[in-house]
Amino acid sequence: MAKQRESRWVKAVVSRVVRFVLWFVTKPDWKGTEHVPERGGVIIAANHLSLVDPLTVAHFLYIGARRWPTFTMKDAVMRIPVVSAVARSTGQIPVKRGSTDAVKALQEAELALTRDEASVIFYPEGTCTRDPDLWPMTAKTGVARLALTTGVPVVPVAHWGDQNILPYGSKKPSLFPRKRLEFRAGPPVDLARFRDQPLTGSVLKEATEVIMADITALQAQIRGEEPPAVPYDLKRARAEASEAKRAEHRVGGAGERPAEDGGETGGAVDGTAPADGRSGPDGENGKSSTGA
């Protein structure tokens, strides 16, 4: 029998507060909620646009699909006294990134999916997208690993509009006028061909790409646009930006000439990476979102 992860009265209070607030600032348009199973463990894999979309995704899942949302949450958030109490009372899962405790968090997520039959929301990208046009990026393999380990379905969810409330990197939300938010859930991702294979890095990478392709296709339907042929790779973009900066320093150092030669010192070198939107430099401002 499934275990009750959350306090019923806290759940009732929190859901009402969130619904009240979002009613004032958003105009949601939800489609595909029939693809979310009514019961049993399920992974909800969503794209990540803004630091406010945990609220809007939870709203979509709870009101639209009638499933209680469970997130993996940064440990730093879980240390905030009131937030921590509410999060734990509503069954959320703490994650300490960059530590062995992240493995424990995945184990707890596995228990939530199998023992508690929970609906657990993940952002496979691990952070808000840095794609210049806000398409989903390449993703981490944690969601694919959980899906193949537990056998629970992965329901892809795409959304659009949260960035108009609070763009990534901004601290000032735009609450009025009410923002239109579009959500679309698709059928469970077809991972059948990976089920009986060893969980090697290449298998997990391919399964992750299939999950992200479904999410991206749903967002393309919402936007009525064609997504990029190659997803934005944040890790590669940062590596290229770092290499460009090192090259700039090398060229700048080599270009210095002694004053007695009559030359000027340290001419400017343009180290800007290509501006094609696929691998431009990007800075991390210290924010990291829930995900696997």
C-alpha positions in Angstrom: 0.0 0.0 0.0 1.3 3.5 -0.9 2.7 5.5 1.9 1.2 9.0 2.6 4.2 11.3 2.2 2.6 14.6 3.1 0.6 16.2 5.9 -3.0 16.5 4.8 -3.7 19.8 6.5 -0.4 21.4 5.3 -1.1 20.1 1.8 -4.6 21.7 1.9 -3.3 25.1 3.1 -0.4 25.3 0.7 -2.4 24.2 -2.3 -5.0 26.9 -1.6 -2.4 29.6 -1.1 -0.6 28.8 -4.3 -3.9 28.5 -6.3 -5.0 31.9 -5.0 -1.7 33.7 -5.9 -1.4 32.1 -9.3 -5.0 32.9 -10.1 -4.2 36.6 -9.8 -1.0 36.6 -11.9 -1.4 33.8 -14.5 -3.9 32.7 -17.2 -3.0 29.0 -17.6 -3.9 26.9 -20.6 -3.4 23.2 -19.9 -3.5 20.4 -22.4 -2.7 16.7 -22.3 -3.5 16.1 -18.6 -5.1 12.8 -19.6 -1.6 11.5 -20.2 -0.8 11.7 -16.5 -1.8 8.4 -14.8 -4.4 8.8 -12.1 -2.4 6.7 -9.7 0.9 4.9 -9.4 4.5 6.2 -9.5 5.2 8.5 -12.4 8.1 10.8 -13.4 7.0 14.2 -14.7 9.9 15.5 -16.9 9.6 19.2 -17.7 11.6 21.9 -19.3 13.0 24.7 -17.1 12.4 28.3 -18.0 12.3 30.4 -14.8 12.7 30.2 -11.1 9.0 30.5 -10.8 8.0 27.5 -12.8 8.2 25.0 -9.9 5.0 26.8 -8.7 3.4 26.8 -12.1 4.3 23.2 -12.9 3.1 22.1 -9.5 -0.2 24.0 -10.2 -0.6 22.2 -13.6 0.0 18.8 -12.0 -2.2 19.2 -8.9 -5.1 21.1 -10.4 -4.9 20.0 -14.0 -3.9 16.3 -13.6 -5.1 15.8 -10.0 -1.7 14.5 -8.8 0.2 15.8 -5.8 3.6 17.3 -6.9 6.8 16.0 -5.4 10.1 17.8 -6.2 13.7 17.2 -5.4 14.8 20.5 -3.8 18.1 22.1 -3.1 19.4 21.6 0.4 20.0 25.3 0.7 16.3 25.9 0.2 15.5 23.2 2.7 17.5 25.0 5.4 15.2 28.1 5.3 13.2 27.5 8.5 9.6 28.1 7.3 10.2 26.8 3.8 11.9 23.7 5.2 9.0 22.9 7.4 6.5 23.3 4.6 8.6 21.3 2.1 9.1 18.4 4.5 5.4 18.4 5.4 4.5 18.3 1.7 6.8 15.3 0.9 9.5 17.2 -1.0 13.0 15.5 -1.4 16.1 17.4 -0.3 19.2 17.3 -2.5 22.8 18.3 -1.6 24.4 18.9 -5.0 28.0 17.8 -5.6 28.0 15.4 -2.8 27.3 11.7 -2.0 24.0 12.9 -0.6 22.8 13.5 -4.2 22.9 9.7 -4.6 20.8 9.4 -1.4 18.3 11.9 -2.9 18.0 9.7 -6.0 17.4 6.7 -3.8 14.7 8.6 -1.9 13.2 9.6 -5.2 13.2 5.9 -6.2 11.3 5.0 -3.0 8.8 7.8 -3.6 8.1 6.4 -7.1 7.9 2.7 -6.2 6.9 2.5 -2.5 4.8 5.6 -2.2 3.5 5.7 -5.8 4.2 9.4 -6.0 4.3 11.8 -9.0 7.8 13.2 -8.9 8.7 16.3 -11.0 12.2 16.5 -12.5 14.0 19.1 -14.6 16.3 16.9 -16.6 18.4 19.9 -17.7 19.3 20.5 -14.0 18.9 24.3 -14.3 17.1 27.0 -16.2 17.8 26.8 -19.9 20.5 29.1 -21.2 19.6 28.6 -24.8 19.3 32.1 -26.3 15.8 31.3 -27.6 14.8 29.3 -24.5 14.6 25.9 -26.1 15.4 22.9 -23.9 19.1 22.2 -23.5 21.0 18.9 -23.3 20.2 17.1 -20.1 21.7 15.1 -17.3 21.0 11.3 -17.2 19.4 11.0 -13.7 15.8 10.9 -15.0 16.6 8.2 -17.6 18.4 6.1 -14.9 15.5 6.4 -12.5 13.0 5.5 -15.2 14.9 2.4 -16.4 15.7 1.3 -12.8 12.1 1.6 -11.5 10.1 0.9 -14.7 7.8 3.8 -14.0 6.5 5.9 -16.9 8.1 9.2 -17.8 5.5 11.8 -18.9 7.0 14.7 -20.8 5.7 18.2 -20.0 6.5 21.4 -21.9 5.5 24.9 -20.9 5.9 28.4 -22.2 5.3 31.8 -20.6 6.9 31.6 -17.2 9.8 33.6 -18.5 7.5 36.5 -18.9 6.9 36.5 -15.1 10.5 36.2 -14.0 13.3 35.8 -16.7 16.3 33.8 -15.5 18.8 36.1 -13.9 16.2 38.8 -13.0 15.2 39.5 -9.4 12.2 41.6 -10.2 9.1 39.7 -11.2 6.5 41.1 -13.6 3.2 40.2 -12.1 0.7 42.3 -14.0 -1.0 42.1 -16.3 -1.7 38.4 -15.9 0.6 36.3 -17.9 -0.6 33.5 -20.2 1.0 30.2 -19.5 0.7 27.3 -21.9 1.3 23.7 -20.7 1.2 20.5 -22.7 1.8 17.0 -21.5 2.5 14.1 -23.9 2.1 10.4 -23.8 4.7 8.5 -21.7 8.1 8.5 -23.4 8.8 5.2 -25.3 11.8 3.7 -23.5 11.0 0.1 -24.3 14.2 -0.5 -26.3 16.4 0.5 -23.4 14.6 -1.6 -20.7 16.7 -4.8 -21.1 20.0 -3.1 -21.8 22.9 -2.6 -19.3 22.8 0.9 -17.9 25.9 2.1 -19.6 26.8 5.7 -20.2 25.8 5.5 -23.8 22.5 3.8 -23.1 21.6 6.5 -20.5 22.7 9.3 -22.8 20.5 8.0 -25.7 17.5 7.4 -23.4 18.0 11.0 -22.1 18.0 12.4 -25.6 14.7 10.6 -26.4 13.1 12.1 -23.3 14.3 15.6 -24.1 13.3 15.2 -27.8 9.7 14.6 -26.6 9.8 17.6 -24.3 11.2 19.8 -27.1 8.6 18.6 -29.6 5.8 19.5 -27.2 7.3 23.0 -26.7 7.6 23.4 -30.5 3.9 22.7 -30.7 3.1 25.3 -28.2 5.3 27.9 -29.8 4.5 27.0 -33.4 8.2 27.2 -34.2 11.0 24.8 -35.3 13.4 23.9 -32.6 17.2 23.8 -33.2 18.6 20.7 -34.8 21.2 20.5 -32.1 20.2 21.3 -28.5 22.3 23.9 -26.7 25.0 22.3 -24.6 25.8 24.4 -21.6 28.9 22.5 -20.6 30.4 22.8 -24.0 29.5 26.5 -24.2 31.3 27.2 -20.9 34.3 25.2 -22.1 34.5 27.1 -25.3 34.0 30.5 -23.5 36.8 29.5 -21.1 39.1 28.5 -24.0 38.4 31.7 -25.8 39.3 33.7 -22.7 42.6 31.8 -22.3 43.4 32.4 -26.0 42.7 36.1 -25.5 45.2 36.3 -22.7 47.8 34.4 -24.7 47.4 36.6 -27.7 47.3 39.7 -25.6 50.5 38.7 -23.8 52.3 37.9 -27.0 51.3 41.2 -28.5 53.1 43.4 -25.8 56.3 45.1 -27.1 58.9 47.0 -25.1 58.4 50.8 -25.0 61.9 51.4 -26.5 60.7 49.7 -29.7 58.1 52.4 -30.2 55.2 50.0 -29.9 52.1 50.3 -27.8 51.4 47.9 -25.1 48.5 45.3 -24.9 46.3 45.9 -27.9 42.7 44.8 -27.5 41.7 41.4 -28.7 38.1 40.4 -29.4 37.6 37.1 -27.6 33.9 36.9 -28.0 32.6 33.4 -28.9 30.5 32.9 -32.0 27.1 34.5 -31.7 25.1 31.7 -33.4 23.2 30.9 -30.2 24.4 27.3 -29.9 27.6 27.8 -28.0 27.9 31.3 -26.7 29.5 32.1 -23.3 27.2 32.0 -20.3 27.8 32.9 -16.7 26.3 31.0 -13.8 24.8 33.4 -11.2 24.7 30.8 -8.5 21.1 29.7 -9.0 20.5 26.0 -9.4 17.1 24.4 -9.9 15.6 21.2 -9.0 16.4 18.2 -11.2 18.2 14.9 -11.4 
